[in-house]
């Protein structure tokens, strides 16, 4: 092992940034290093980080960048300057030697502060189309790490390393199908479709899934993670349908995947990494308002590989979604091929590769 390092990982804002950051922190801690995770003040970050009591978290202000000519630009710059100062104080207090940003505007101030302090700075992007904050922050980084090969062209002549996107250690040991279904009150005799819209939920997708479930009837079970803000509405829509479980938030995603035969989800980079790691066949419905439509770019990579079906939200409805689900569940050969293709997209040692890049030579 190299000498003990103090590493600050800026990873808040969404599960897509937070969960890969946690995976890196777990590997750093396993190697004897001292990671600190900077997360936003959002409820979703508090919910998602609550179960990782062995890791050290701090909250920092996170502000999304408005349009360049927006009147909100001046308040944004003022808040950004204040967060850079706060980040500098945190880096000094933690005696940081390395700063890693996992994307989103939560990562920009710590990266910039780390650059000004002469620390090793790095950024990781999990998407096929890198986010604007990462493309901006890359200029302050000595190392640029990517989840997908497709992202390389967006960093010009910069030297980049394709490491893959890491998954949390809990995914290494899934419960059995039977045990997982018991946890959620599901039958072991009928197929299960897992649906989630990301860490913040997805209202339109949630409604579509409930209607598709009614079209297909009770021979198919549903495990639907609706998001805290949409949970009660979705529960009312689902009513008393047998085998339709609605959760606001799921802190046991390994069991949720283990219980399921098929996944319907958005196509954020971290979610796709989990699907690949576990070899889960999926129907991907990209969030249509994601920055630069990056989720569609991600989904195309999986569709091209044969690991998923791409179903744009504007081109699908409850009836057509039900048809896709029914056809896939009725074709074990297709599901098996998708599982193999998904596993082929996984970089199982991504966390180790990232940590190798952060440790001194």
Buried (B, 14 or more C-beta within 10 A) or exposed (E): EEEEBBBBBBBBBBBBBBBBBBBBBBBBBEBEBBBBBBBBEBEBBBBBBEEBEEBBBBBBBBBEBEEEEEEEEEEBEEBBEEBBEBBBEBBEEBEBBBBBBBBBBBBBBBBBBBBBBEBBBBBBBBBBBBBBBBBBBBEBBBBBBBBBEBBBEBBEEEEBBBBBBBBBEBBEEBBEBEEBBBEBEBEEEBBBBBBBBBBBBBBEBBBBBBBBBBBBEBEBBBBBBBBBEBBEBBBEBBEEBEBBBBBBBBEBBBBBBBBBBBBBBBBBBBBBBBBBBBBBBBBBBBBEEBBEBBBBBBBBBBBEBBBBBBBEBEEBEBEBBBBBBBEBBEEEEBBEBBBEBBBEBBBBBBBBBBBBBBBEE
